[in-house]
């Protein structure tokens, strides 16, 4: 069964593309028609592509890996932040820090710096500093938090990127391609889908359109996380059962051994008694 349907996408305005003169010929397979100088996206293909992407995202989430959401455009910021938080995934909504993937260790250093500032604040070290120094450090902390706060939990490279507007986030796409990280993206008629692994043809300028696509993808990711949790509980239960079985076996072995020793002792006593009588 599809995770979304034609009517929902139509209502959200996912079918509106860009002006005909702004189109990218590589998007031709996903365009249904042209009306009043605007391209209309084929929503039947969008439904199929959302299902395909959602299934892949579900498997990534199920394996316990991280998916990085990227959307720095005004219309998508709030929606992406909310959806990423709902599935406990990292996201970038302010500005893509150049080299975030290709120069990941340096980005991690900046995140660690933020953690160090927090530690110094909590242990009272700042009480010895002047007001000016405290102000400078707190400004630095606020700046780091704005750009890197949402990826503080990202300790290793993400397993996938989910991008809204590949033209605006072209640096992120290029970095992911260089490192072989799969890219999921909402692609409009003015964008190039050739560098995207999982293309979702839809309107990337309307908040409602972005929200509908993200709803379907995040629902799949939640399913994957739930399945992972269920599997973990089953494994733990199986482990406990096998441990209990092992304990029973060892107890039985000990009992068998003690019984054998008692029988041998009784036999020996009987033998000694026979010798004495003789």
N, C-alpha and C positions, 0 to 999 in steps of 0.2 A: 504493500500500500504506500502511496506517495506521502511525503512529509508535508507537502503543501499542495494547493490546487490552483488551477487556472484563474478562477474567480477571485480568490484572495489576492493573487499577484496583480490582477487587472485593477482591482479596487485600490490597491496601494500605489498604482501608477508605475509599476515595474517595466511596463512596455514602452515608455517614452525614451527614445534615444536622443541623439544630438541632431543638429541641423545637417542636412544632406551634404553641404560643402565641407563639413568638418569630419566626415566619416573616415574610418580606416578600412580599406578594402579587405583586410584580413578578417574583419567581423561579418563579412557578407553571408556566411552560412547561418548566422544567428539572426539575420534581419528578415522580417516577414514582408514588409512593404514600406513605401514612402508616402506620407500624407502631409499636405501643406508645407512641404519642404523639410519635414522632420521624419527621421527613420523610426519605424515601429519594430520593436524586438519581438521575435517569435516566442511567446510564453510557454508553448508546449515543450520547446527545447530547454527553456529555463527550468521548468519543473523537473525534467529528466536530469539536468546538470546539478540541480540542488540535491536531488536524491543520491546521485553519484558522490558528490562532495561530502554530504552528510554521513554516508556510510564509511568513507575513508577517515573522516574526523572522529567518528565513533570508535574505530579500531585504534587510532592513535591515543585517544583518551583512555581507552580500555587497557592499553599497555602501560599506562602511568606516565606517559611523556607529556611535555609541555607544548602548547600551541600559542604563538605570539600574535596578538591582534594589533594591526597597524592601521590607524585612520587619523590623520592630522587635519582633515578638512572640517570646517565649522559645523556642517550639517550632520556629520557622523560621530563627532567627538563623544557627546554625552551617551548616545545609544551604545556605541562600542564599549565605553567604560563600564556601563551597567551590565551589559551581556557578558563581558569578560569576567567581571567580578562574580557574576552568578554561577559561573563554572570554575571559579578559582584559577584563572589563567592570567598570565602577564599581558600587558598592553602598552602601546605607545600612542598618545593622543596629542602631545604638545609639539614635538619636533623630532624628526628621526636623527639620532646622534650618529653622524657619519662614522662608519667603521664599527658599528655596534655588533655586527656579526663577524666581519673579517678581522676586527681588532678587539675581540671580546675580552681578553684579559685586562686591557686598559679600562674598559667600561666597568669591569668587576672591581677594579681598584677604586674607582670613583664611588661605587656603591658601598665599598668597605669603609671609605673615608666618611661617608654619611653615618654609618653605624658607629664609627669611632667617636664622632661628634656627639651622638646620642649617649654613648657610654660615659663620656667626660661630663656631660650635663647631669647625668644621674648620680655619679659618684662625688659631685661637689667640687670638682677641679676648677670650675669656672668662677667660684667665689673668690679665688685668688687673683683673677684677671681684672683688668680695668674695664670700664663701661664700653670704651671704644673697641677694644679687642673682642669683647662678648658680642657687640653689635655686628662686627665684621664676620665673625664665625657664624652667627645666627642667619645673616644674609646669605652666606655661602651655603649653609644647610638648606635654606628655603629654595635656593636656585637648583641645587642638586635634586631636592625632593620633587620639584616641578617637572624636571626632565626624566629622572631615573627612579622616582619613588614607586612607580607602578611595576618596575621590573626588579625590585629589590630581592624578590624570592627566586629569580632566575639564576641558578647557580651554574648552569651549563647551557650550551647552545640549544635553542628550541628545535623540536623535531619537525615543525611546520610553521608557516606564516599564513595568516588570514588577512588579506589586504582589501581596503575599500579605496577605489580609484588608483589604478596602477600607473596612470600618467603622473599623478602628483607624488606617488611613492616609488618612483622609478629607481631611486638609489637602493631602497630596501629590496626591490625585486632583483636588481643586479647582484647585490651581495649574497642573497639567497641562492641565486643561480650559480654563482661562483663556488659556493660551498656545497652545492647539491641538495639544498634544503627544499622540500616540495612547497609550492606556493598555491594557496587557494585564494581566489580573488573575485570580487564583483566587478565585471568588466563592461563598460559602456561602449556605444558604437564608435566613439572617437579614439578608442585605445587599441593597443596591439596585444592580441592574446597569445602570440607565439611563444613568449617566455613564461607563460603561466601553465602549471601542471593541471589544475582543476579550475576551468573557466566557468563562472556563473554569469551568463549574459543578463544584465538587468540595469535599471536606471540607478546610477551611483550618486545622483545629486539630490534625491528626495529622501528625507529622513524616514518617512513611512516605508518606502521601498527597501531601504537598508535594514530597517527593523524587521520586516517580514522575512527576509533572507536569513538574517542572523538568528531569528526565533527558531527556524527550522534546523539550522546547523547546531545551535546550542542545545536544543532538545535532544539531538542525536548524541552530542557529547555527554550530556547528563546520563543518558541511557548507558553509554560506555562506562562511565564512572561507577554507576550503580552495579553493573555487571561485574566490574573489577572488585567492588566491595563484597558482593555476594560470593564470588570465587574465593576471595581471601578468607571469608568466614568458613566456607566449606573445607578449605585446606587446613585451617586451624583445627576444625572439628575432627577431620580425618587424622591429623597428627596426634591429637589427644586420644582418639580411639586406639590408634596403633600403640601409643605409649602405655595405655591401660592394659592392652593385650599383652605387651611385652612384660609388664610387671607381673601379670597373672602367670605367664609362662615361667618366669624366673622363680616366683614363689612356689609353683608346682614342682619345678626342678629341685628347689631346696628341700621341699617336703619329701620328694622321692629319695633324695640323697640321705636325709635323716632316717627315713624308714629303712633304707638299705643298711645303713650303719647299725640301727637297732637290731635288725635281723641277724647281721653278722656277729654282733656282740652276744646275742642269745645263743647262736650256734656254738660260738667259742666257749661260753659258760657251760653249755651242755657237754661239750667235748672234754673239758677240764674235769667235770663231775664224773664222767664215765671213767676217766683215767684214775681218779682218786678211789673210786669204788673197786676198780680192778686191782 
